[in-house]
Amino acid sequence: MTTIPRPAVFVRLALLASALCGAQPALSAEPAASAPAAQHVRAHASACTSCHGPSGRAPEGSTIASLAGRQQAELLAQLQAFRSGTRPATVMHQIARGYTDEQLAAIAAWFANVR
């Protein structure tokens, strides 16, 4: 029996969830990082697309914010506020707690670079 390392399971589940929710299979922005690191960032960012829309572009009229093209510092500050509990949320405070500071910074950079 093959066992999959725990982080790999979460990445695969995130990709599966976003695929089932109608997310596009690939995000268009490529952060300035090595290929393996870029794939991890892409996996983290694709998990966001199930709520925030394909490539971080929420559907018109949605109450959920679009992430694409926003300032990296703004996105990171909001993610950190969700994680610390200083910004009210329904689920984002739980989601943000699942990421390290480096992962949150990478996700913010990813969406800031989506055009």
C-alpha positions as CSV (number, residue, x, y, z in Angstrom):
1,M,0.0,0.0,0.0
2,T,1.3,3.4,-0.9
3,T,1.0,6.2,1.6
4,I,0.9,9.8,0.5
5,P,2.7,12.4,2.7
6,R,0.1,14.6,4.5
7,P,0.9,17.9,2.7
8,A,0.6,16.2,-0.7
9,V,-2.9,14.9,0.3
10,F,-4.1,18.5,1.1
11,V,-2.7,19.9,-2.1
12,R,-4.4,17.1,-4.1
13,L,-7.7,17.7,-2.2
14,A,-7.5,21.5,-2.9
15,L,-6.9,20.9,-6.6
16,L,-9.8,18.4,-6.7
17,A,-12.1,20.7,-4.8
18,S,-11.4,23.6,-7.1
19,A,-11.8,21.4,-10.2
20,L,-15.2,20.2,-8.9
21,C,-16.3,23.8,-8.2
22,G,-15.7,24.8,-11.8
23,A,-12.4,26.5,-11.4
24,Q,-10.2,26.8,-14.5
25,P,-7.4,24.2,-14.4
26,A,-4.6,26.7,-14.5
27,L,-4.1,30.2,-13.3
28,S,-2.6,32.6,-15.7
29,A,0.0,34.4,-13.6
30,E,3.4,32.9,-13.0
31,P,5.2,34.2,-9.9
32,A,8.9,34.7,-10.1
33,A,9.8,31.4,-8.4
34,S,11.3,28.1,-9.3
35,A,9.0,25.6,-10.9
36,P,8.4,23.3,-7.9
37,A,7.7,26.3,-5.6
38,A,5.4,27.9,-8.3
39,Q,3.4,24.6,-8.4
40,H,2.9,24.8,-4.6
41,V,1.8,28.4,-4.8
42,R,-0.5,27.6,-7.7
43,A,-2.1,24.8,-5.6
44,H,-2.6,27.1,-2.7
45,A,-4.1,29.8,-4.9
46,S,-6.3,27.4,-6.8
47,A,-8.0,26.5,-3.5
48,C,-9.1,30.2,-3.2
49,T,-10.8,30.1,-6.6
50,S,-13.7,27.9,-5.4
51,C,-15.1,31.0,-3.6
52,H,-13.3,33.9,-5.2
53,G,-13.8,32.8,-8.8
54,P,-11.5,31.5,-11.5
55,S,-8.1,33.2,-11.3
56,G,-9.4,35.2,-8.3
57,R,-12.0,37.0,-10.3
58,A,-15.3,36.8,-8.5
59,P,-18.5,36.7,-10.6
60,E,-20.1,40.1,-11.2
61,G,-22.5,41.0,-8.4
62,S,-20.9,38.6,-5.9
63,T,-20.5,39.6,-2.3
64,I,-17.2,37.8,-2.2
65,A,-14.2,40.0,-3.2
66,S,-12.1,39.6,-6.3
67,L,-8.5,39.0,-5.5
68,A,-6.9,39.3,-9.0
69,G,-4.7,42.3,-9.5
70,R,-5.0,43.8,-6.0
71,Q,-2.0,45.1,-4.1
72,Q,0.1,42.3,-2.5
73,A,0.5,44.2,0.7
74,E,-3.2,44.7,1.0
75,L,-4.0,41.1,0.4
76,L,-1.4,39.9,2.8
77,A,-2.6,42.3,5.5
78,Q,-6.1,41.0,5.1
79,L,-5.1,37.4,5.2
80,Q,-3.1,38.1,8.4
81,A,-6.0,39.9,9.9
82,F,-8.3,36.9,9.2
83,R,-5.7,34.5,10.7
84,S,-5.3,36.6,13.9
85,G,-9.1,37.1,14.2
86,T,-9.0,40.9,14.0
87,R,-11.0,40.9,10.9
88,P,-14.5,39.3,11.1
89,A,-15.2,36.4,8.8
90,T,-17.4,33.4,8.3
91,V,-14.8,30.9,7.2
92,M,-11.7,32.9,6.2
93,H,-10.3,33.0,9.7
94,Q,-10.3,29.2,9.7
95,I,-8.8,28.9,6.3
96,A,-6.0,31.5,6.9
97,R,-4.9,29.6,10.0
98,G,-4.0,26.7,7.8
99,Y,-1.1,28.6,6.1
100,T,2.3,29.8,7.2
101,D,3.4,33.4,6.9
102,E,5.4,32.4,3.8
103,Q,2.5,30.7,2.2
104,L,0.2,33.6,2.8
105,A,2.8,36.0,1.3
106,A,3.1,33.7,-1.7
107,I,-0.7,33.5,-2.2
108,A,-0.9,37.3,-1.9
109,A,1.9,37.7,-4.5
110,W,0.2,35.3,-6.8
111,F,-3.1,37.1,-6.9
112,A,-1.4,40.5,-7.1
113,N,0.3,39.3,-10.3
114,V,-2.9,38.1,-12.0
115,R,-3.8,40.5,-14.8
